[in-house]
Amino acid sequence: MSDLVFEEGMKSLELYERAKKVIPGGVNSPVRAYDPYPFFVRKGKGSRIYDVDGREYIDYVMGYGALFFGHAPSMLVEKLRKIVEDGVLYGAPTEEEVLLAERIREFYPSIEMVRLANSGLEATMHAVRLARGYTGRRKIIKFEGCFHGSHDSLLVKAGSGALTFGVPSSSGVLEELAKHTLVSRFNDVELTEKIVKENRDDLAAIIVEPVAVNVGLVKPKIDFLKALREFADYSGAVLIFDEIVTGFRLSPGGAQQYYGVKADLTTLGKALGGGLPISAFGGIEEIMKNVAPTGKVYVSGTYSGNPISTKAALTVLDYIKENPAIYAEMKWKVEKICKSIREIASDKSLKTTVNYIESMFQIFFTDGEVLCYDDVKKSDIELFKQYFQGMLKNNVFIPPSQFETCFLSTAHRDEDIELTINAIESSLSQIKR
């Protein structure tokens, strides 16, 4: 890899200064901003990305989980070259939309009908609206630390004291809307049960990331997801699994196959498109038939089911179906990385906790278990920033925030893993406490 150092990234610095004049904060998503400035990407191939200053990085951001097969996988590149020649948007249905819906249903038995959209935000927004339209109720329960897109119904956080009162976590979100979003604690069955019972008659939905991947990485306790299924049945609320990230990544059938718990509605995205913008929400027919034009819950989108993303998604699902061994291979590589982190941190007398599941992992600079957002907040953020900068200088790109997750892809090779472990050793050795 290149011997250039990060501080020599003058082209990235120049672009960042220009970007700040025309783009708020110089970036089109807040998570892309970090000190002293982000590098700007020129291209990506396989497990690597290359910046405009000539540096090469092993990538563990992987489009925040979307690049299940790495950058520019040949199977997709070849398909996309042919697709664009036939047109990129029709404003009319295609056969591939039907095929994709049928294929998703094969992977997810809980999904009897499905509607395509373009982003995770759209899918979760539509799912919540559908749950409210189907039940005729107003309130929803979400979990602190789980992120379901930046739309008003879910862009809330807990207030002081008990976590049951949703308040806006962004200017522009109306308090009168946010008050209908109740916030519980991830993995806290007792608190969630209390909230469900107190709001049973007006509870439209319980929405959860089955694995909380937008707060670092927090796995569910063995009884948590099953309890949510029971609470939804008890209250008549719709159970929504937000599998934008875990869908097709934990297993071919996502978290529902992995944990053996079925949702009423499911949102999918990220890995589904292999890097192309596409999402979906689906579930049991009784609920889905309420979507327009057959029902009164209006959902639409000019680009929904666009031929490029739809054909890419079909290619992705075909590959997953034909290559089931990819999951075990990625899991083995993640386990090797995480074992090394623990050993190196122990040798350096650094208090760390490493959470991982299948092809995802994250390090927390804390000495206790990380089972909910409160545990994540106890982590030393300053140490993580040092760790991030150290990895970057060692040509390894991880998410710049403690509250994100590292992702492996099928493109990561054994050589990448060894180089990553060396970078971890160097980065942890340079941390100043």
VOPAGU-2260 file (C-alpha; in pm, 1 decimal, decimal comma):
REM VOPAGU-2260
SITE   aa  ch    i         X         Y         Z
SITE  MET   A    0       0,0       0,0       0,0
SITE  SER   A    1      96,9     362,6     -42,4
SITE  ASP   A    2     346,4     515,1     201,8
SITE  LEU   A    3     178,2     856,2     182,6
SITE  VAL   A    4      66,4     991,0     518,0
SITE  PHE   A    5    -275,4    1135,8     591,3
SITE  GLU   A    6    -146,4    1486,7     655,7
SITE  GLU   A    7     -26,1    1509,1     294,5
SITE  GLY   A    8    -382,6    1482,8     157,8
SITE  MET   A    9    -383,2    1828,8      -2,2
SITE  LYS   A   10    -636,0    1743,8    -273,2
SITE  SER   A   11    -884,1    1618,2     -12,5
SITE  LEU   A   12    -825,8    1931,1     195,5
SITE  GLU   A   13    -883,4    2150,4    -108,5
SITE  LEU   A   14   -1206,2    1968,9    -193,0
SITE  TYR   A   15   -1323,6    1989,4     167,0
SITE  GLU   A   16   -1270,5    2365,7     176,9
SITE  ARG   A   17   -1462,6    2401,8    -149,7
SITE  ALA   A   18   -1737,6    2167,3     -26,8
SITE  LYS   A   19   -1796,3    2368,5     291,7
SITE  LYS   A   20   -1891,3    2668,0      77,7
SITE  VAL   A   21   -2167,1    2484,1    -109,5
SITE  ILE   A   22   -2262,4    2183,5     110,5
SITE  PRO   A   23   -2360,4    2219,9     479,4
SITE  GLY   A   24   -2059,4    2101,5     678,4
SITE  GLY   A   25   -1892,1    1995,7     355,2
SITE  VAL   A   26   -2059,3    1653,3     357,4
SITE  ASN   A   27   -2391,0    1508,8     246,9
SITE  SER   A   28   -2433,7    1295,8     559,2
SITE  PRO   A   29   -2312,5    1396,6     908,8
SITE  VAL   A   30   -2131,1    1070,5     978,3
SITE  ARG   A   31   -1885,3    1144,8     698,5
SITE  ALA   A   32   -1740,6    1442,3     884,7
SITE  TYR   A   33   -1440,5    1400,8    1115,1
SITE  ASP   A   34   -1127,2    1588,0    1220,5
SITE  PRO   A   35    -924,6    1732,6    1066,9
SITE  TYR   A   36   -1115,4    1668,7     742,2
SITE  PRO   A   37   -1244,2    1365,2     552,2
SITE  PHE   A   38   -1053,0    1216,3     263,6
SITE  PHE   A   39   -1233,6    1223,4     -69,4
SITE  VAL   A   40   -1268,6     896,5    -258,1
SITE  ARG   A   41   -1160,2     850,3    -618,4
SITE  LYS   A   42   -1265,8     488,5    -664,4
SITE  GLY   A   43   -1321,3     155,0    -490,7
SITE  LYS   A   44   -1241,1    -198,9    -592,0
SITE  GLY   A   45   -1287,6    -514,7    -389,3
SITE  SER   A   46   -1194,0    -454,8     -25,2
SITE  ARG   A   47   -1006,2    -131,9    -101,5
SITE  ILE   A   48   -1088,3     232,5    -161,0
SITE  TYR   A   49    -855,6     490,9    -312,9
SITE  ASP   A   50    -859,1     860,4    -234,4
SITE  VAL   A   51    -788,5    1158,1    -456,9
SITE  ASP   A   52    -438,7    1192,2    -308,9
SITE  GLY   A   53    -333,1     842,7    -410,5
SITE  ARG   A   54    -377,2     661,4     -79,4
SITE  GLU   A   55    -517,4     311,6     -62,2
SITE  TYR   A   56    -721,8     185,8     233,2
SITE  ILE   A   57    -865,4    -145,2     344,8
SITE  ASP   A   58   -1231,4     -54,1     386,5
SITE  TYR   A   59   -1447,0    -165,5     680,6
SITE  VAL   A   60   -1709,4     104,6     633,2
SITE  MET   A   61   -1834,6     -71,9     320,3
SITE  GLY   A   62   -2107,5     181,0     253,2
SITE  TYR   A   63   -2225,3     131,6     613,4
SITE  GLY   A   64   -2318,1    -226,2     538,4
SITE  ALA   A   65   -2445,7    -195,1     183,5
SITE  LEU   A   66   -2137,0    -333,9       8,4
SITE  PHE   A   67   -2182,0    -698,0     104,9
SITE  PHE   A   68   -1966,7    -803,1    -190,9
SITE  GLY   A   69   -1716,7    -519,1    -173,5
SITE  HIS   A   70   -1660,1    -238,0    -420,7
SITE  ALA   A   71   -1749,1    -289,3    -786,7
SITE  PRO   A   72   -1796,7    -669,5    -775,0
SITE  SER   A   73   -1762,3    -812,2   -1124,2
SITE  MET   A   74   -2101,7    -984,1   -1112,7
SITE  LEU   A   75   -2273,0    -646,0   -1066,0
SITE  VAL   A   76   -2048,8    -443,1   -1294,8
SITE  GLU   A   77   -2116,6    -675,7   -1585,9
SITE  LYS   A   78   -2490,6    -667,8   -1520,2
SITE  LEU   A   79   -2505,7    -288,6   -1486,2
SITE  ARG   A   80   -2324,7    -230,5   -1816,0
SITE  LYS   A   81   -2600,4    -417,4   -1995,4
SITE  ILE   A   82   -2884,3    -260,9   -1795,2
SITE  VAL   A   83   -2817,0     103,5   -1879,0
SITE  GLU   A   84   -2836,8      31,9   -2250,6
SITE  ASP   A   85   -3205,6     -56,6   -2207,2
SITE  GLY   A   86   -3296,1     263,3   -2021,3
SITE  VAL   A   87   -3279,8     361,1   -1655,5
SITE  LEU   A   88   -3637,9     461,9   -1570,6
SITE  TYR   A   89   -3977,0     388,5   -1725,5
SITE  GLY   A   90   -4251,0     505,1   -1490,1
SITE  ALA   A   91   -4419,1     171,8   -1555,6
SITE  PRO   A   92   -4390,6    -179,4   -1406,7
SITE  THR   A   93   -4126,4    -430,7   -1515,4
SITE  GLU   A   94   -4103,1    -808,6   -1492,7
SITE  GLU   A   95   -3799,2    -774,5   -1267,3
SITE  GLU   A   96   -4007,7    -604,6    -998,4
SITE  VAL   A   97   -4230,1    -910,6    -981,3
SITE  LEU   A   98   -3932,3   -1145,7    -981,2
SITE  LEU   A   99   -3764,4    -950,9    -700,5
SITE  ALA   A  100   -4077,0    -950,2    -486,0
SITE  GLU   A  101   -4107,7   -1326,4    -535,0
SITE  ARG   A  102   -3740,5   -1375,9    -451,0
SITE  ILE   A  103   -3763,9   -1169,3    -131,4
SITE  ARG   A  104   -4061,9   -1378,5     -27,1
SITE  GLU   A  105   -3851,9   -1693,4     -73,8
SITE  PHE   A  106   -3586,7   -1559,5     163,6
SITE  TYR   A  107   -3834,1   -1419,7     417,8
SITE  PRO   A  108   -4135,4   -1645,1     494,5
SITE  SER   A  109   -4286,6   -1365,9     708,2
SITE  ILE   A  110   -4314,5   -1146,3     397,1
SITE  GLU   A  111   -4620,3   -1238,6     192,7
SITE  MET   A  112   -4634,8    -912,2      -1,0
SITE  VAL   A  113   -4369,3    -646,9     -55,6
SITE  ARG   A  114   -4342,4    -290,5    -186,0
SITE  LEU   A  115   -4015,7    -149,2    -318,8
SITE  ALA   A  116   -3872,3     189,6    -222,1
SITE  ASN   A  117   -3537,7     367,0    -252,3
SITE  SER   A  118   -3382,4     407,7      92,4
SITE  GLY   A  119   -3400,2     280,7     446,0
SITE  LEU   A  120   -3560,9     606,6     553,0
SITE  GLU   A  121   -3843,1     558,2     302,1
SITE  ALA   A  122   -3900,3     194,8     397,8
SITE  THR   A  123   -3929,3     258,6     771,7
SITE  MET   A  124   -4138,5     572,0     719,8
SITE  HIS   A  125   -4382,9     378,4     502,0
SITE  ALA   A  126   -4390,0      84,8     745,0
SITE  VAL   A  127   -4479,4     308,2    1040,0
SITE  ARG   A  128   -4749,3     486,7     840,2
SITE  LEU   A  129   -4888,5     150,4     732,7
SITE  ALA   A  130   -4893,4      21,7    1092,1
SITE  ARG   A  131   -5086,0     330,5    1201,3
SITE  GLY   A  132   -5325,0     305,7     908,4
SITE  TYR   A  133   -5385,6     -63,5     965,6
SITE  THR   A  134   -5445,2     -38,7    1341,6
SITE  GLY   A  135   -5607,4     304,5    1352,9
SITE  ARG   A  136   -5378,3     385,2    1646,2
SITE  ARG   A  137   -5117,3     656,8    1699,5
SITE  LYS   A  138   -4833,5     547,9    1929,6
SITE  ILE   A  139   -4521,4     353,0    1843,3
SITE  ILE   A  140   -4240,4     215,1    2056,9
SITE  LYS   A  141   -3879,1     244,6    1947,2
SITE  PHE   A  142   -3557,9     172,8    2139,6
SITE  GLU   A  143   -3292,7     418,5    2247,1
SITE  GLY   A  144   -2991,7     396,8    2020,5
SITE  CYS   A  145   -3178,5     230,1    1734,5
SITE  PHE   A  146   -3181,9     443,5    1420,3
SITE  HIS   A  147   -3457,9     406,0    1163,5
SITE  GLY   A  148   -3387,3     695,0     929,7
SITE  SER   A  149   -3415,4    1068,8     977,4
SITE  HIS   A  150   -3792,2    1109,2     951,4
SITE  ASP   A  151   -4006,2    1283,2    1207,2
SITE  SER   A  152   -4186,3     986,8    1364,7
SITE  LEU   A  153   -3861,7     818,7    1466,4
SITE  LEU   A  154   -3608,7    1097,8    1505,1
SITE  VAL   A  155   -3662,1    1116,0    1879,2
SITE  LYS   A  156   -3463,5    1029,5    2188,8
SITE  ALA   A  157   -3545,3     962,7    2553,1
SITE  GLY   A  158   -3618,1    1238,2    2797,7
SITE  SER   A  159   -3475,4    1256,9    3147,1
SITE  GLY   A  160   -3564,7     985,6    3392,6
SITE  ALA   A  161   -3775,0     705,0    3249,2
SITE  LEU   A  162   -3731,3     636,6    2881,2
SITE  THR   A  163   -4100,2     644,0    2801,0
SITE  PHE   A  164   -4135,3    1002,3    2678,1
SITE  GLY   A  165   -4012,9    1072,1    2326,6
SITE  VAL   A  166   -3877,9    1420,5    2264,1
SITE  PRO   A  167   -3731,8    1556,6    1939,5
SITE  SER   A  168   -3361,9    1494,1    1883,0
SITE  SER   A  169   -3355,3    1733,8    1590,3
SITE  SER   A  170   -3482,5    2085,4    1533,6
SITE  GLY   A  171   -3778,1    2080,2    1301,4
SITE  VAL   A  172   -3940,2    1771,3    1453,5
SITE  LEU   A  173   -4274,4    1870,6    1603,8
SITE  GLU   A  174   -4318,4    1789,3    1972,1
SITE  GLU   A  175   -4681,8    1699,4    1914,5
SITE  LEU   A  176   -4568,1    1428,7    1671,9
SITE  ALA   A  177   -4271,2    1312,2    1878,8
SITE  LYS   A  178   -4493,1    1258,6    2183,6
SITE  HIS   A  179   -4653,2     963,5    2006,6
SITE  THR   A  180   -4313,9     790,5    1984,4
SITE  LEU   A  181   -4237,2     609,3    2309,1
SITE  VAL   A  182   -3875,7     516,8    2380,2
SITE  SER   A  183   -3766,6     206,3    2567,5
SITE  ARG   A  184   -3427,1      53,6    2644,9
SITE  PHE   A  185   -3284,2    -209,6    2410,5
SITE  ASN   A  186   -3268,0    -552,5    2578,2
SITE  ASP   A  187   -3486,4    -431,1    2867,2
SITE  VAL   A  188   -3787,4    -664,5    2862,9
SITE  GLU   A  189   -3933,7    -538,9    3191,1
SITE  LEU   A  190   -3938,3    -170,3    3094,0
SITE  THR   A  191   -4077,6    -248,5    2750,0
SITE  GLU   A  192   -4355,5    -460,2    2897,4
SITE  LYS   A  193   -4449,7    -172,1    3127,0
SITE  ILE   A  194   -4471,4      71,8    2834,8
SITE  VAL   A  195   -4676,2    -172,6    2627,7
SITE  LYS   A  196   -4927,5    -230,1    2905,9
SITE  GLU   A  197   -4965,4     141,1    2978,6
SITE  ASN   A  198   -5031,1     221,6    2611,1
SITE  ARG   A  199   -5198,4     -96,2    2489,8
SITE  ASP   A  200   -5513,9      62,3    2348,9
SITE  ASP   A  201   -5332,3     318,6    2133,2
SITE  LEU   A  202   -5019,0     125,5    2040,4
SITE  ALA   A  203   -4981,7      92,0    1662,4
SITE  ALA   A  204   -4633,5     -58,2    1634,9
SITE  ILE   A  205   -4315,3    -175,0    1801,7
SITE  ILE   A  206   -4018,3    -106,6    1575,4
SITE  VAL   A  207   -3668,9    -239,4    1646,6
SITE  GLU   A  208   -3336,4    -312,6    1487,2
SITE  PRO   A  209   -3307,0    -684,0    1577,8
SITE  VAL   A  210   -2936,7    -614,6    1620,7
SITE  ALA   A  211   -2869,8    -252,0    1714,6
SITE  VAL   A  212   -2607,7    -157,9    1457,6
SITE  ASN   A  213   -2642,1     219,2    1469,6
SITE  VAL   A  214   -2508,7     244,0    1822,9
SITE  GLY   A  215   -2178,8      65,7    1771,1
SITE  LEU   A  216   -2300,6    -291,9    1775,6
SITE  VAL   A  217   -2536,3    -433,2    2037,6
SITE  LYS   A  218   -2673,1    -785,2    2012,0
SITE  PRO   A  219   -3013,8    -879,8    2152,3
SITE  LYS   A  220   -3040,1   -1098,6    2459,3
SITE  ILE   A  221   -3184,6   -1439,4    2384,4
SITE  ASP   A  222   -3529,5   -1355,8    2519,5
SITE  PHE   A  223   -3560,9    -994,9    2400,6
SITE  LEU   A  224   -3687,9   -1041,4    2045,0
SITE  LYS   A  225   -3921,3   -1322,5    2151,4
SITE  ALA   A  226   -4064,5   -1095,5    2419,7
SITE  LEU   A  227   -4131,6    -825,2    2161,8
SITE  ARG   A  228   -4322,5   -1077,6    1954,0
SITE  GLU   A  229   -4533,7   -1163,3    2258,8
SITE  PHE   A  230   -4593,3    -796,8    2345,3
SITE  ALA   A  231   -4712,1    -722,8    1991,9
SITE  ASP   A  232   -4951,8   -1016,4    2001,3
SITE  TYR   A  233   -5081,1    -910,7    2342,7
SITE  SER   A  234   -5144,0    -549,7    2244,3
SITE  GLY   A  235   -5251,1    -594,0    1884,7
SITE  ALA   A  236   -4961,3    -376,9    1771,3
SITE  VAL   A  237   -4763,9    -440,9    1454,1
SITE  LEU   A  238   -4412,2    -576,3    1515,5
SITE  ILE   A  239   -4169,9    -413,0    1271,4
SITE  PHE   A  240   -3819,7    -552,0    1231,0
SITE  ASP   A  241   -3597,2    -287,8    1076,7
SITE  GLU   A  242   -3358,9    -513,1     886,0
SITE  ILE   A  243   -3215,8    -242,3     664,2
SITE  VAL   A  244   -2870,5    -348,2     785,6
SITE  THR   A  245   -2919,3    -707,8     906,3
SITE  GLY   A  246   -3126,3    -816,8     607,1
SITE  PHE   A  247   -2933,5   -1075,8     400,5
SITE  ARG   A  248   -2620,4    -996,3     605,3
SITE  LEU   A  249   -2677,0   -1206,0     917,8
SITE  SER   A  250   -2812,5   -1491,0     705,7
SITE  PRO   A  251   -3005,6   -1528,1     379,2
SITE  GLY   A  252   -3321,8   -1467,3     581,3
SITE  GLY   A  253   -3167,7   -1196,9     798,1
SITE  ALA   A  254   -3224,9   -1168,1    1171,7
SITE  GLN   A  255   -3557,9   -1346,9    1152,2
SITE  GLN   A  256   -3395,5   -1663,8    1025,3
SITE  TYR   A  257   -3097,7   -1613,7    1255,5
SITE  TYR   A  258   -3302,2   -1573,1    1574,7
SITE  GLY   A  259   -3616,9   -1763,9    1479,7
SITE  VAL   A  260   -3857,7   -1474,5    1542,4
SITE  LYS   A  261   -4099,5   -1349,0    1276,6
SITE  ALA   A  262   -4210,6    -988,3    1236,2
SITE  ASP   A  263   -4541,1    -857,2    1099,8
SITE  LEU   A  264   -4361,7    -602,5     883,8
SITE  THR   A  265   -3998,3    -602,0     773,6
SITE  THR   A  266   -3785,5    -329,5     617,3
SITE  LEU   A  267   -3492,0    -423,7     394,0
SITE  GLY   A  268   -3215,8    -230,2     218,6
SITE  LYS   A  269   -2835,7    -192,9     228,3
SITE  ALA   A  270   -2704,3    -534,8     116,0
SITE  LEU   A  271   -3011,8    -588,7    -101,3
SITE  GLY   A  272   -2884,1    -356,5    -372,6
SITE  GLY   A  273   -2514,2    -431,4    -345,6
SITE  GLY   A  274   -2449,4     -56,1    -330,9
SITE  LEU   A  275   -2736,5      57,0    -553,8
SITE  PRO   A  276   -3016,2     260,9    -389,1
SITE  ILE   A  277   -3307,2      29,5    -315,2
SITE  SER   A  278   -3516,0     -70,8     -15,2
SITE  ALA   A  279   -3833,0    -263,4      54,0
SITE  PHE   A  280   -4098,6    -306,8     317,1
SITE  GLY   A  281   -4321,6    -609,5     335,8
SITE  GLY   A  282   -4515,8    -839,2     560,8
SITE  ILE   A  283   -4832,8   -1036,7     600,2
SITE  GLU   A  284   -5097,5    -984,8     334,0
SITE  GLU   A  285   -5361,8    -872,0     582,1
SITE  ILE   A  286   -5151,3    -564,1     658,4
SITE  MET   A  287   -4992,6    -504,2     318,0
SITE  LYS   A  288   -5322,9    -499,6     130,4
SITE  ASN   A  289   -5391,1    -166,9     304,6
SITE  VAL   A  290   -5128,9       1,0      83,6
SITE  ALA   A  291   -5264,5     206,3    -207,8
SITE  PRO   A  292   -5399,5     141,9    -464,3
SITE  THR   A  293   -5574,5    -151,3    -294,3
SITE  GLY   A  294   -5593,5      26,3      41,2
SITE  LYS   A  295   -5606,5     372,2     193,9
SITE  VAL   A  296   -5243,1     403,4     310,5
SITE  TYR   A  297   -5078,4     610,4      39,0
SITE  VAL   A  298   -4723,1     517,0     -58,1
SITE  SER   A  299   -4557,6     622,0    -382,7
SITE  GLY   A  300   -4222,4     701,2    -540,2
SITE  THR   A  301   -4105,5     788,6    -891,0
SITE  TYR   A  302   -3788,6     583,7    -855,3
SITE  SER   A  303   -3938,9     292,8    -659,6
SITE  GLY   A  304   -3862,3     -29,9    -843,5
SITE  ASN   A  305   -3632,9     142,6   -1090,4
SITE  PRO   A  306   -3485,9    -110,6   -1335,0
SITE  ILE   A  307   -3120,0     -56,3   -1247,1
SITE  SER   A  308   -3153,3    -116,9    -872,0
SITE  THR   A  309   -3410,8    -392,3    -919,0
SITE  LYS   A  310   -3192,6    -594,2   -1155,8
SITE  ALA   A  311   -2892,1    -538,2    -929,0
SITE  ALA   A  312   -3091,5    -671,0    -632,1
SITE  LEU   A  313   -3191,2    -980,5    -827,4
SITE  THR   A  314   -2824,1   -1041,6    -904,6
SITE  VAL   A  315   -2736,1   -1003,9    -535,3
SITE  LEU   A  316   -3001,7   -1249,2    -417,4
SITE  ASP   A  317   -2910,4   -1501,2    -687,6
SITE  TYR   A  318   -2548,1   -1492,6    -572,8
SITE  ILE   A  319   -2643,0   -1536,3    -207,0
SITE  LYS   A  320   -2865,6   -1831,8    -291,6
SITE  GLU   A  321   -2593,5   -2000,4    -496,0
SITE  ASN   A  322   -2306,5   -1932,6    -250,3
SITE  PRO   A  323   -2422,2   -2006,1     106,3
SITE  ALA   A  324   -2062,9   -2067,0     224,3
SITE  ILE   A  325   -1987,2   -1692,8     216,7
SITE  TYR   A  326   -2141,4   -1644,9     561,3
SITE  ALA   A  327   -1914,4   -1891,6     740,3
SITE  GLU   A  328   -1605,9   -1753,6     567,2
SITE  MET   A  329   -1677,4   -1392,8     668,1
SITE  LYS   A  330   -1765,6   -1496,6    1023,1
SITE  TRP   A  331   -1432,4   -1675,4    1060,2
SITE  LYS   A  332   -1242,6   -1365,9     946,8
SITE  VAL   A  333   -1435,4   -1138,4    1185,1
SITE  GLU   A  334   -1368,6   -1375,4    1474,4
SITE  LYS   A  335    -996,2   -1365,3    1395,5
SITE  ILE   A  336    -993,8    -984,4    1398,0
SITE  CYS   A  337   -1190,3    -964,2    1723,7
SITE  LYS   A  338    -974,3   -1222,0    1898,5
SITE  SER   A  339    -668,4   -1021,2    1801,3
SITE  ILE   A  340    -820,3    -696,9    1928,4
SITE  ARG   A  341    -886,8    -855,3    2266,4
SITE  GLU   A  342    -535,0   -1000,4    2293,7
SITE  ILE   A  343    -363,4    -678,8    2185,5
SITE  ALA   A  344    -577,0    -462,5    2414,9
SITE  SER   A  345    -503,4    -693,6    2706,8
SITE  ASP   A  346    -129,2    -673,5    2639,3
SITE  LYS   A  347    -154,1    -292,5    2633,0
SITE  SER   A  348    -366,5    -288,2    2952,5
SITE  LEU   A  349    -647,4    -115,9    2764,2
SITE  LYS   A  350   -1001,6    -165,9    2888,4
SITE  THR   A  351   -1200,1    -274,6    2584,4
SITE  THR   A  352   -1508,6    -472,5    2492,3
SITE  VAL   A  353   -1551,3    -618,3    2145,2
SITE  ASN   A  354   -1895,3    -702,0    2011,5
SITE  TYR   A  355   -1937,5    -896,3    1690,0
SITE  ILE   A  356   -2189,9   -1103,5    1502,3
SITE  GLU   A  357   -2131,2   -1274,2    1168,5
SITE  SER   A  358   -1975,5   -1011,0     934,1
SITE  MET   A  359   -2003,3    -711,6    1171,9
SITE  PHE   A  360   -1792,5    -596,4    1467,4
SITE  GLN   A  361   -1701,3    -299,2    1686,2
SITE  ILE   A  362   -1459,1    -214,3    1965,4
SITE  PHE   A  363   -1569,2     -15,3    2271,5
SITE  PHE   A  364   -1321,4     144,4    2509,4
SITE  THR   A  365   -1495,2      26,9    2825,1
SITE  ASP   A  366   -1448,5    -271,7    3053,0
SITE  GLY   A  367   -1808,5    -388,7    3091,2
SITE  GLU   A  368   -2063,0    -561,9    2873,5
SITE  VAL   A  369   -2226,4    -347,5    2607,3
SITE  LEU   A  370   -2593,2    -445,8    2599,2
SITE  CYS   A  371   -2773,7    -114,4    2544,0
SITE  TYR   A  372   -2722,3     250,5    2458,4
SITE  ASP   A  373   -2644,4     337,3    2821,3
SITE  ASP   A  374   -2350,5      95,2    2808,4
SITE  VAL   A  375   -2224,7     245,7    2483,0
SITE  LYS   A  376   -2230,8     594,9    2636,0
SITE  LYS   A  377   -1987,4     475,9    2905,2
SITE  SER   A  378   -1722,8     413,2    2639,9
SITE  ASP   A  379   -1428,8     652,2    2614,6
SITE  ILE   A  380   -1505,2     844,7    2295,6
SITE  GLU   A  381   -1170,5    1025,2    2297,3
SITE  LEU   A  382    -981,9     695,5    2294,7
SITE  PHE   A  383   -1195,2     579,1    2004,5
SITE  LYS   A  384   -1107,5     893,8    1810,1
SITE  GLN   A  385    -739,1     820,9    1863,7
SITE  TYR   A  386    -797,1     463,3    1751,0
SITE  PHE   A  387    -977,3     579,9    1436,5
SITE  GLN   A  388    -697,5     822,1    1346,0
SITE  GLY   A  389    -438,8     553,2    1409,5
SITE  MET   A  390    -616,6     307,3    1182,4
SITE  LEU   A  391    -648,0     572,7     912,6
SITE  LYS   A  392    -274,8     643,7     925,4
SITE  ASN   A  393    -218,2     270,8     890,6
SITE  ASN   A  394    -430,1     263,1     574,6
SITE  VAL   A  395    -739,5     105,0     728,8
SITE  PHE   A  396   -1070,3     289,0     702,8
SITE  ILE   A  397   -1322,1     221,1     980,6
SITE  PRO   A  398   -1631,7     427,6    1066,7
SITE  PRO   A  399   -1515,2     750,7    1235,0
SITE  SER   A  400   -1785,0     728,3    1502,3
SITE  GLN   A  401   -1799,8     500,5    1805,9
SITE  PHE   A  402   -2172,1     475,4    1733,6
SITE  GLU   A  403   -2129,2     289,8    1404,8
SITE  THR   A  404   -2032,7     -63,6    1305,4
SITE  CYS   A  405   -1748,2    -215,5    1105,1
SITE  PHE   A  406   -1849,1    -436,5     812,8
SITE  LEU   A  407   -1667,2    -716,1     636,1
SITE  SER   A  408   -1740,2    -809,2     275,0
SITE  THR   A  409   -1685,7   -1119,0      66,4
SITE  ALA   A  410   -1403,1    -925,5    -102,3
SITE  HIS   A  411   -1185,8    -911,7     211,8
SITE  ARG   A  412    -893,7   -1149,8     165,7
SITE  ASP   A  413    -669,1   -1323,3     417,6
SITE  GLU   A  414    -400,5   -1065,8     339,3
SITE  ASP   A  415    -643,2    -788,0     435,3
SITE  ILE   A  416    -709,1    -950,0     769,9
SITE  GLU   A  417    -338,9    -978,4     852,4
SITE  LEU   A  418    -272,9    -617,0     752,2
SITE  THR   A  419    -572,1    -507,5     959,9
SITE  ILE   A  420    -446,0    -688,2    1267,8
SITE  ASN   A  421    -107,0    -520,3    1222,9
SITE  ALA   A  422    -282,4    -183,2    1197,9
SITE  ILE   A  423    -478,6    -256,1    1516,0
SITE  GLU   A  424    -153,6    -340,3    1698,9
SITE  SER   A  425       4,0     -14,1    1586,5
SITE  SER   A  426    -304,6     196,6    1659,1
SITE  LEU   A  427    -365,8      60,0    2008,6
SITE  SER   A  428       2,6      96,9    2090,9
SITE  GLN   A  429      -7,7     470,6    2015,4
SITE  ILE   A  430    -316,2     552,7    2221,2
SITE  LYS   A  431    -248,3     811,0    2492,1
SITE  ARG   A  432    -456,7     780,4    2809,1
